[in-house]
Amino acid sequence: MKRRTPRPRKPVETGESAEASGPVLAWCTGPRCTALHRLAGGEDHQRQITSTVRETRGAVLITSPCLGRCELAGIAAVARRDGPSNRIGPLAWFSGLEDHDRFQALQAWLRAGGPQQLLQPDRVLPTALRAATCGTSPPPRIHRA
């Protein structure tokens, strides 16, 4: 007897729009990054970046006790997430975010929606973030409970 492969189900139309697309921010909370952020004018960048992500439609914040690139601290990575498919693109990495201008540029970019292209997160960047770019990497693996 031949087994039938089930057809994918069509989503139920509810009249509501699909979950919003937006930026995914991987933010280092390791001791070196945290200390550099605090030493740069005494600002609480962790609190500010958390608030920025909360206020940005479709944005997701991933905090890490250390992203493992301490020589580049303060560091963060940003990717684009497609809301309807929940697919996440590659990460664009940024260093020196303890610098006030770079940090402010990152916040403004996130508020504006961050990367607009799923597969090229660093294609269009604010001027202040261009100098902070330090590479790209594959998308983050996110395990949902």
Contacts in CASP RR format, 6 or more apart in sequence:
PFRMAT RR
TARGET T0000
AUTHOR 0000-0000-0000
METHOD contacts of the structure
MODEL  1
MKRRTPRPRKPVETGESAEASGPVLAWCTGPRCTALHRLAGGEDHQRQIT
STVRETRGAVLITSPCLGRCELAGIAAVARRDGPSNRIGPLAWFSGLEDH
DRFQALQAWLRAGGPQQLLQPDRVLPTALRAATCGTSPPPRIHRA
18 83 0 8 1.000
18 84 0 8 1.000
19 58 0 8 1.000
19 83 0 8 1.000
19 84 0 8 1.000
19 86 0 8 1.000
20 57 0 8 1.000
20 58 0 8 1.000
20 83 0 8 1.000
21 58 0 8 1.000
21 80 0 8 1.000
21 81 0 8 1.000
21 82 0 8 1.000
21 83 0 8 1.000
21 84 0 8 1.000
22 56 0 8 1.000
22 57 0 8 1.000
22 58 0 8 1.000
22 59 0 8 1.000
22 60 0 8 1.000
22 80 0 8 1.000
22 81 0 8 1.000
22 83 0 8 1.000
22 113 0 8 1.000
22 114 0 8 1.000
23 56 0 8 1.000
23 58 0 8 1.000
23 59 0 8 1.000
23 60 0 8 1.000
23 78 0 8 1.000
23 79 0 8 1.000
23 80 0 8 1.000
23 81 0 8 1.000
23 110 0 8 1.000
23 113 0 8 1.000
23 114 0 8 1.000
23 115 0 8 1.000
24 59 0 8 1.000
24 60 0 8 1.000
24 62 0 8 1.000
24 78 0 8 1.000
24 79 0 8 1.000
24 80 0 8 1.000
24 81 0 8 1.000
24 88 0 8 1.000
24 91 0 8 1.000
24 140 0 8 1.000
25 49 0 8 1.000
25 53 0 8 1.000
25 59 0 8 1.000
25 60 0 8 1.000
25 61 0 8 1.000
25 62 0 8 1.000
25 76 0 8 1.000
25 77 0 8 1.000
25 78 0 8 1.000
25 110 0 8 1.000
26 62 0 8 1.000
26 63 0 8 1.000
26 64 0 8 1.000
26 67 0 8 1.000
26 76 0 8 1.000
26 77 0 8 1.000
26 78 0 8 1.000
26 79 0 8 1.000
26 91 0 8 1.000
26 140 0 8 1.000
27 46 0 8 1.000
27 49 0 8 1.000
27 61 0 8 1.000
27 62 0 8 1.000
27 63 0 8 1.000
27 64 0 8 1.000
27 76 0 8 1.000
28 34 0 8 1.000
28 63 0 8 1.000
28 64 0 8 1.000
28 66 0 8 1.000
28 67 0 8 1.000
28 68 0 8 1.000
28 69 0 8 1.000
28 73 0 8 1.000
28 74 0 8 1.000
28 75 0 8 1.000
28 76 0 8 1.000
29 46 0 8 1.000
29 63 0 8 1.000
29 64 0 8 1.000
29 65 0 8 1.000
29 66 0 8 1.000
30 64 0 8 1.000
30 65 0 8 1.000
30 66 0 8 1.000
30 67 0 8 1.000
31 66 0 8 1.000
32 70 0 8 1.000
32 73 0 8 1.000
32 74 0 8 1.000
33 66 0 8 1.000
33 67 0 8 1.000
33 70 0 8 1.000
33 73 0 8 1.000
33 74 0 8 1.000
33 75 0 8 1.000
33 98 0 8 1.000
34 46 0 8 1.000
36 73 0 8 1.000
36 74 0 8 1.000
36 96 0 8 1.000
36 98 0 8 1.000
37 43 0 8 1.000
37 44 0 8 1.000
37 45 0 8 1.000
37 46 0 8 1.000
37 74 0 8 1.000
37 97 0 8 1.000
37 98 0 8 1.000
37 103 0 8 1.000
38 44 0 8 1.000
38 45 0 8 1.000
39 98 0 8 1.000
40 98 0 8 1.000
40 99 0 8 1.000
40 100 0 8 1.000
40 103 0 8 1.000
41 100 0 8 1.000
43 100 0 8 1.000
43 103 0 8 1.000
45 97 0 8 1.000
45 98 0 8 1.000
45 103 0 8 1.000
48 103 0 8 1.000
48 107 0 8 1.000
49 61 0 8 1.000
49 76 0 8 1.000
49 106 0 8 1.000
49 107 0 8 1.000
50 61 0 8 1.000
52 59 0 8 1.000
52 107 0 8 1.000
52 110 0 8 1.000
52 111 0 8 1.000
53 59 0 8 1.000
53 60 0 8 1.000
53 61 0 8 1.000
53 110 0 8 1.000
55 111 0 8 1.000
56 110 0 8 1.000
56 111 0 8 1.000
56 113 0 8 1.000
57 113 0 8 1.000
58 81 0 8 1.000
58 83 0 8 1.000
59 110 0 8 1.000
59 113 0 8 1.000
60 81 0 8 1.000
62 140 0 8 1.000
62 142 0 8 1.000
67 75 0 8 1.000
67 76 0 8 1.000
67 77 0 8 1.000
69 75 0 8 1.000
69 93 0 8 1.000
69 95 0 8 1.000
69 134 0 8 1.000
72 93 0 8 1.000
72 95 0 8 1.000
72 96 0 8 1.000
72 134 0 8 1.000
73 95 0 8 1.000
73 96 0 8 1.000
73 98 0 8 1.000
74 95 0 8 1.000
74 96 0 8 1.000
74 97 0 8 1.000
74 98 0 8 1.000
75 93 0 8 1.000
75 94 0 8 1.000
75 95 0 8 1.000
75 96 0 8 1.000
75 97 0 8 1.000
75 134 0 8 1.000
76 93 0 8 1.000
76 94 0 8 1.000
76 97 0 8 1.000
76 106 0 8 1.000
77 91 0 8 1.000
77 92 0 8 1.000
77 93 0 8 1.000
77 94 0 8 1.000
77 137 0 8 1.000
77 140 0 8 1.000
78 91 0 8 1.000
78 92 0 8 1.000
78 94 0 8 1.000
78 106 0 8 1.000
78 109 0 8 1.000
78 110 0 8 1.000
78 114 0 8 1.000
78 115 0 8 1.000
78 121 0 8 1.000
79 88 0 8 1.000
79 89 0 8 1.000
79 90 0 8 1.000
79 91 0 8 1.000
79 92 0 8 1.000
79 115 0 8 1.000
79 121 0 8 1.000
79 139 0 8 1.000
79 140 0 8 1.000
80 88 0 8 1.000
80 89 0 8 1.000
80 114 0 8 1.000
80 115 0 8 1.000
80 116 0 8 1.000
80 117 0 8 1.000
80 118 0 8 1.000
80 121 0 8 1.000
81 87 0 8 1.000
81 88 0 8 1.000
81 89 0 8 1.000
82 88 0 8 1.000
82 118 0 8 1.000
87 118 0 8 1.000
88 139 0 8 1.000
88 140 0 8 1.000
88 142 0 8 1.000
89 118 0 8 1.000
89 119 0 8 1.000
89 121 0 8 1.000
89 139 0 8 1.000
90 119 0 8 1.000
90 120 0 8 1.000
90 121 0 8 1.000
90 136 0 8 1.000
90 137 0 8 1.000
90 138 0 8 1.000
90 139 0 8 1.000
91 121 0 8 1.000
91 136 0 8 1.000
91 137 0 8 1.000
91 138 0 8 1.000
91 139 0 8 1.000
91 140 0 8 1.000
92 115 0 8 1.000
92 121 0 8 1.000
92 122 0 8 1.000
92 125 0 8 1.000
92 133 0 8 1.000
92 135 0 8 1.000
92 136 0 8 1.000
93 133 0 8 1.000
93 134 0 8 1.000
93 135 0 8 1.000
93 136 0 8 1.000
93 137 0 8 1.000
94 102 0 8 1.000
94 106 0 8 1.000
94 129 0 8 1.000
94 132 0 8 1.000
94 133 0 8 1.000
94 134 0 8 1.000
95 132 0 8 1.000
95 134 0 8 1.000
96 102 0 8 1.000
96 132 0 8 1.000
97 103 0 8 1.000
97 106 0 8 1.000
97 132 0 8 1.000
99 132 0 8 1.000
101 128 0 8 1.000
102 128 0 8 1.000
102 129 0 8 1.000
102 131 0 8 1.000
102 132 0 8 1.000
104 128 0 8 1.000
105 126 0 8 1.000
105 127 0 8 1.000
105 128 0 8 1.000
105 129 0 8 1.000
105 132 0 8 1.000
106 129 0 8 1.000
106 132 0 8 1.000
108 126 0 8 1.000
109 125 0 8 1.000
109 126 0 8 1.000
109 129 0 8 1.000
115 121 0 8 1.000
115 122 0 8 1.000
115 123 0 8 1.000
115 124 0 8 1.000
116 124 0 8 1.000
117 123 0 8 1.000
117 124 0 8 1.000
121 136 0 8 1.000
122 133 0 8 1.000
122 135 0 8 1.000
122 136 0 8 1.000
125 133 0 8 1.000
END
